[in-house]
Amino acid sequence: MRHQRRHVFGITSVVASAALLLAACGGDGGSGGAGADGKIELTIGTFGEFGYDELYAEYERLNPDIKIVPHTTGQGGPYHQALFTKLGAGSGLDDVMAVEEGHMSDVLAKSSRFNDLSEIGPADVSGDRWLDWKFEGGKDKEGKLIGYGTDIGPLAMCYRKDLFEAAGLPSDPEQVKPLFETWDAYFEAGDRFVRNSDGAAWFDSASQIFNAMQNQLEVGYFDRDDTLVVESNPEIKQNWDQVTAAVKRGQSAGLVAFSNEWNSGFKNSAFATKTCPGWMLGVIEEQAGPEHAGKWAVTDAFPGGGGNWGGSYLTVPTQSDHPEEAAALAAWLTAPEQQIKAFKAKGVFPSTVEALDSPELLAATSDYFGGAKTGELFAAQARKVEHAQYKGPGDGKIQENASSPALQAVEQGKTPEAGWQQFVDAAKQIAR
């Protein structure tokens, strides 16, 4: 998957993160029916934190004939595994199902199992509600609209000012921009940092860097004919060579993202830079702790011009007994007004054009990151993304089960050439 959904974002100061990654709660899914009180029951499946808790109650007040039954799972991995199991079984799905963007390609490949929201959704909901690339990412090859866009993860770069200063690098967000202008500049700065640092690495994980680079390509691991292109697309190999060369020069801390060791790495100052989609700010604050407040900074410079990492869609499976009511709920939850409310509640970054222009969002700052104007910064980064990357079926699985393990093997001592072959072989197995 493209991220573990751990959203927290600054409003005036960054929202507290204690409620992140809620534990799985009850229910086996299943389309809602009519309750004993005559209300239409709509079930909705989500994972992690979408900022919807208060919105459900508001929707029920506005629509007294509707009762919402939420099914929330803490981790996105188990959630999506269950989604595809139930999809294969032909039963058990909720009326509304959230899908993380890394798994959206697998859903779009099974688009016949989902309603076309352009046909059953409210007539006043059109594509110009969202950023173009976000809207396009919710459609299958035939143009069928499967998902309404929720949040996004526009990319910036976070870094430790104090570690930069100790290694003789500039630390002001404006002054560091040349270091992050291109990937060549980024890795060159990493060499300077490693030579002069006191044991800290330049970045946390090779897979985190490689995934960011991969997300900037026009297509993912498959072309638009769904042919695997890991070996035939030279850009993928170029990215691999650049990242693994940096690993061999000591730039990687070799940590597995979201592991206990990775979490501790923030507290132990194990690395100096972090690829930073908007939702990563809350992760950093939570894991680095109050003792590192003000040491982290964020800049809108990002090698290669930016990109997106994360975000989701709301879909309506054909299993739903109330597809039009479900589509109306999904449309309401993804409207600009509700996206701003979710942003204020849990920091989930909006994907609608109107929300990105909201004074409430543009005024958002982060005390933890030195008062950075985070709302304005990430809104600008979101607009730098020109198109949705095409991802074929299995794209997310290749990232999770092929490229990431192979890069970890290189970090543990395997040669880049042997790691590449491990990556290619695993990708071919997944694509079979």
VEXTI-360131 format. One record per residue (C-alpha): residue in three letters; x negated, y negated, z negated. Coordinates in pm, whole numbers, plus 50000, padded with zeros to 5 digits. Layout:
BEGIN
ALAXYZ...
***
This chain:
BEGIN
MET500005000050000ARG498924964250049HIS499084955249681GLN500244964949341ARG503034940149284ARG501774919548991HIS503154885049059VAL502434855548835PHE502054819948963GLY501514785848810ILE504464762348778THR502914736448548SER500794762848387VAL500694798648507VAL503754818348398ALA503044843148119SER502364877848253ALA503424900847972ALA506454913048162LEU504534924248470LEU504914958948613LEU508004969548424ALA508325005948333ALA510565026848552CYS514155024548447GLY517065047848483GLY519105060448771ASP518465083249064GLY519595057549315GLY522635064349522SER525055040949688GLY527445023949453GLY531175029449468ALA534155012849304GLY533945010748928ALA536735017648682ASP537484980348675GLY537974979949051LYS534744961249122ILE532434971649403GLU529234985349257LEU526084977049453THR522854994249355ILE519534977849436GLY516114994449421THR513034973549353PHE509554978849210GLY507394957848986GLU508714922648946PHE510844903949199GLY512204877248963TYR515784888649023ASP517054896048670GLU518824862848616LEU519854861248982TYR521874893148950ALA523994877548676GLU524424845748879TYR525574865349185GLU528124884248978ARG529504851248846LEU529814838149200ASN531304871049323PRO533544885049046ASP534484915449258ILE530824927149264LYS528894946148996ILE525134949749053VAL523324980648923PRO519544975248945HIS517075004248962THR513564991048897THR510365011448909GLY507134997948765GLN504655009449027GLY505105005749401GLY503415038849488PRO505905061949311TYR508765039649423HIS507935043349793GLN507245080549760ALA510735084749616LEU512215062349887PHE510875084050170THR511825116149990LYS515415104249955LEU515385091450311GLY514405125950431ALA517055142450214GLY519735119150349SER521015109450005GLY520115091049688LEU519115057249830ASP520415024849686ASP522695000849873VAL519774976449892MET516204989349902ALA513104967949871VAL510184978250093GLU506634965550045GLU505024952950367GLY502364979950365HIS505105006150392MET507354986750628SER505885003050937ASP507075037150816VAL510555023050755LEU510655006651099ALA509735040251253LYS512945053651096SER515035023251181SER518055044751275ARG518415051750903PHE518865014750827ASN521504989350920ASP520804961251166LEU521144930750944SER521704908251243GLU524954927351299ILE526274932950946GLY524714903550763PRO526254869050708ALA526644850051034ASP524834819350901VAL521594838150836SER519194834051128GLY515504839151191ASP514634802751145ARG515224807050772TRP511784823650743LEU508264817850865ASP508124832751215TRP505604859751128LYS507554870550821PHE510814873351015GLU509154892751297GLY507704917251047GLY511214928350956LYS512164939651309ASP511544972451490LYS510234975351847GLU513714971151994GLY514294939351795LYS516604954951537LEU516444935051216ILE515834959750934GLY514674936750653TYR515284902250509GLY511954887750394THR511344882950022ASP507914870849911ILE504534868150083GLY500864869149981PRO498984841650166LEU495234845250120ALA492784821449956MET489494828049777CYS489004828149400TYR485574825549241ARG483774820248910LYS482424785048891ASP480034792548605LEU478494822748781PHE478044802049097GLU476264774648903ALA474004799648727ALA472964813849065GLY472294779449215LEU475394778249434PRO477804748749452SER480894752949234ASP483314725149332PRO486214738749545GLU485414714449826GLN481684721349816VAL482094759149831LYS484184758450148PRO481194762850381LEU480334794950192PHE483734809250282GLU484134795050632THR483374827850811TRP482664863650706ASP479054858850815ALA478774828750585TYR480484847650304PHE478054876950313GLU475064853750354ALA476154835250040GLY476494869049873ASP472844876749943ARG471824843549785PHE474024850549484VAL472724885949426ARG469104874049442ASN469714848149172SER472454862548953ASP471994879048619GLY473514912748708ALA476894901948845ALA477994914149188TRP479334891749466PHE482674909549507ASP484674935749321SER485344963149575ALA484384970849933SER487914981950013GLN489354948749894ILE487104929850135PHE487584954450422ASN491384953750383ALA491404915650400MET489334916750718GLN491524943950865ASN494684923650794GLN493344895951017LEU493274917751330GLU496074916251587VAL497004952451526GLY496284975251232TYR495105010951261PHE497545018151546ASP498214999651872ARG501704990151984ASP502135024452142ASP501425039351797THR498115053951914LEU495415055951648VAL492695030351729VAL490255034851441GLU487555047351680SER488565028151993ASN488954993251845PRO485394979651806GLU486564952851562ILE487364979051300LYS483864993751325GLN482334958851315ASN484224951450994TRP483104984750850ASP479474978350937GLN479534943550788VAL481124954250461THR479034985650410ALA475834966450487ALA476774941950212VAL477364971549979LYS473884984850050ARG472444950349975GLY473994951249627GLN476954927949678SER479714951449556ALA480564959249194GLY481914992449322LEU485144990349125VAL488395007149226ALA491064980249246PHE493634981048965SER491715007848774ASN490845002948407GLU487244996148506TRP488354969648755ASN490544953348492SER487594952548252GLY485404938048525PHE487254904948499LYS486534902748127ASN482934914448167SER482114889848449ALA481234918948676PHE481774899549001ALA481874863549120THR484434862549404LYS487864877449465THR490074878249772CYS493124860149639PRO496664863049771GLY498964840749570TRP500074868949340MET496454876549243LEU496204845149027GLY498384861048761VAL496364893048772ILE493164873548716GLU494594853848427GLU495984885048263GLN492814905648300ALA490144878948249GLY491904865447942PRO491984831247775GLU488244831447713HIS487684826448086ALA490244798948137GLY488764771148351LYS485904793248471TRP487884806348767ALA488634783649062VAL490594788249384THR489954772449723ASP491994772150042ALA488934782450241PHE489084818550353PRO486794836650599GLY488404840050938GLY491054813750866GLY493344831850624GLY495874859450638ASN498514876850434TRP498264904850180GLY501484916350023GLY505144907550018SER508304927450073TYR511644930450252LEU515184939250144THR516844965850358VAL520294982050369PRO520165019650439THR522955034750648GLN523675056550344SER525315026550176ASP529085028950133HIS529274990750126PRO526814978750392GLU528334944350452GLU528514936350081ALA524964949350039ALA523734927750327ALA525444897450175LEU523644903749845ALA520284908050021ALA520854876350222TRP521684856549908LEU518664869349714THR516334859149998ALA517854824750057PRO515554794849993GLU517384784649675GLN516984819149522GLN513374822349638ILE512544790749447LYS514314804249136ALA512354836849162PHE509154816949207LYS509854796848893ALA510764828248699LYS507944851648801GLY505734834049053VAL506784854049360PHE505704832149651PRO508484822249895SER508614831550264THR511384807750373VAL510554775050547GLU512804753950327ALA511364768750007LEU507794762050123ASP508714725250159SER510354723949815PRO509014696749583GLU509244721949298LEU506884745649476LEU504514718949608ALA504154704149259ALA503094737349104THR499674737148940SER497604761548735ASP495934751048414TYR494004783748406PHE492434775548744GLY491414740648639GLY494644723148735ALA494494735049096LYS497504725349307THR498354761549369GLY501814756549520GLU500544732249782LEU497434753249849PHE499234786149913ALA502034769750111ALA499374756250348GLN497704790450365ALA501014806850454ARG501424784050754LYS497984793850885VAL499204829050957GLU500184829251324HIS501804863151371ALA502724895051193GLN500104921951240TYR501474952551416LYS501224983051191GLY502125017251321PRO503595045851116GLY501035057650864ASP499085024750855GLY499485021250479LYS498565057650421ILE495355053150618GLN494405023650401GLU495165042150079ASN493945076950170ALA491295071850438SER489505038250444SER489525031150069PRO488175065349958ALA485525064350232LEU484355029850123GLN484255041349762ALA482065070249874VAL479645045450032GLU479605025449710GLN478705057649530GLY475735064749757LYS477015080050080THR475475064850394PRO477665040650592GLU477505064450889ALA478695094250685GLY481355072650522TRP482585061450861GLN482975097450975GLN484875105450655PHE487175075950729VAL487755086151091ASP488425122651005ALA490885113750732ALA492685088650957LYS493075114951228GLN494575139150979ILE497125113150869ALA497995103651227ARG498615139751339
***
